[in-house]
Amino acid sequence: MEQANHLAAAAAFGFGYAQLHKHMSAATAVMLGAIYGASLYVTNIAGIAPLIRLTSGERNTSTPVRVERLGLHVLYGVVTAIVTDQLARRRERNTVLGSWSEV
């Protein structure tokens, strides 16, 4: 159940990242990723999972472990945002090059 929750959350947050990017397009990938990763942690690990009783939540977890988990989620978000940004740039570049080669 916990893994199913993680997969469902990942799909929902994938959509959420697209919306975040759309509304904060001037922000850097690192900034967007940090917000995204922190949101993942706060919403799912500290919020939804304990609410639906998949985990006991963070209330019984030490502060160093909470900080580590938050940090890992922020790192995940930053890497996700940078890769997404690079893939989008590559697609735009290939689209422009493709349209020129057709002329």
C-alpha positions in Angstrom: 0.0 0.0 0.0 2.8 2.4 0.8 4.4 1.9 -2.6 1.0 2.4 -4.3 0.6 5.6 -2.4 4.1 6.7 -3.5 3.2 6.0 -7.2 -0.1 7.7 -7.0 1.5 10.7 -5.3 4.3 10.8 -7.9 1.7 11.0 -10.7 -0.3 13.7 -8.9 2.8 15.7 -8.2 4.0 15.3 -11.8 0.9 17.2 -12.8 1.5 19.6 -9.9 5.1 20.3 -11.1 3.7 21.2 -14.5 1.3 23.6 -13.0 4.0 25.1 -10.7 6.3 25.6 -13.7 3.4 27.2 -15.7 2.7 29.7 -12.9 6.3 30.4 -11.9 8.0 30.3 -15.4 10.4 33.0 -14.4 11.8 31.0 -11.5 15.0 28.9 -12.0 14.9 25.1 -12.2 16.6 24.9 -8.9 14.1 27.1 -7.2 11.1 25.3 -8.7 12.7 22.0 -7.8 13.3 23.0 -4.2 9.6 24.1 -3.8 8.5 20.9 -5.6 10.5 18.6 -3.4 9.6 20.3 -0.2 5.9 20.1 -1.2 6.3 16.4 -1.8 7.6 15.9 1.7 5.1 18.1 3.5 2.1 16.9 1.6 2.7 13.2 1.3 5.1 12.1 4.0 4.0 14.4 6.7 0.4 14.8 5.6 -1.4 12.2 3.4 0.4 9.0 4.4 -0.4 9.3 8.1 -3.9 10.6 7.4 -4.7 7.4 5.5 -2.8 5.4 8.0 0.0 4.1 5.7 2.6 5.4 8.1 2.6 6.8 11.6 3.8 10.1 10.2 6.7 12.2 11.4 5.5 12.8 14.9 7.6 9.9 16.3 10.6 10.7 14.1 13.7 12.5 15.4 14.5 15.9 14.0 17.7 14.8 12.2 15.7 12.1 10.4 13.0 14.6 9.4 15.6 17.0 8.1 17.3 14.2 6.2 14.0 13.2 4.6 13.1 16.8 3.7 16.6 17.2 2.2 16.3 14.1 0.1 12.9 15.2 -1.2 14.3 18.7 -2.0 17.3 17.1 -3.8 14.9 14.8 -5.8 12.9 17.9 -6.7 15.9 19.9 -7.9 17.2 17.0 -10.0 13.7 16.4 -11.5 13.4 20.1 -12.3 16.9 20.4 -13.9 16.3 17.2 -16.0 12.8 18.4 -17.1 14.2 21.8 -18.0 17.0 20.3 -20.1 14.6 17.9 -21.9 12.3 20.8 -22.7 15.2 22.9 -24.1 16.4 19.9 -26.2 12.9 19.4 -27.6 12.6 23.1 -28.4 16.0 23.1 -30.1 15.1 20.0 -32.1 11.8 21.5 -33.1 13.4 24.7 -34.3 16.2 22.7 -36.2 13.6 20.4 -37.7 11.5 23.3 -39.0 14.6 24.9 -40.6 15.6 21.6 -42.3 12.2 21.4 -43.9 12.7 24.8 -45.6 
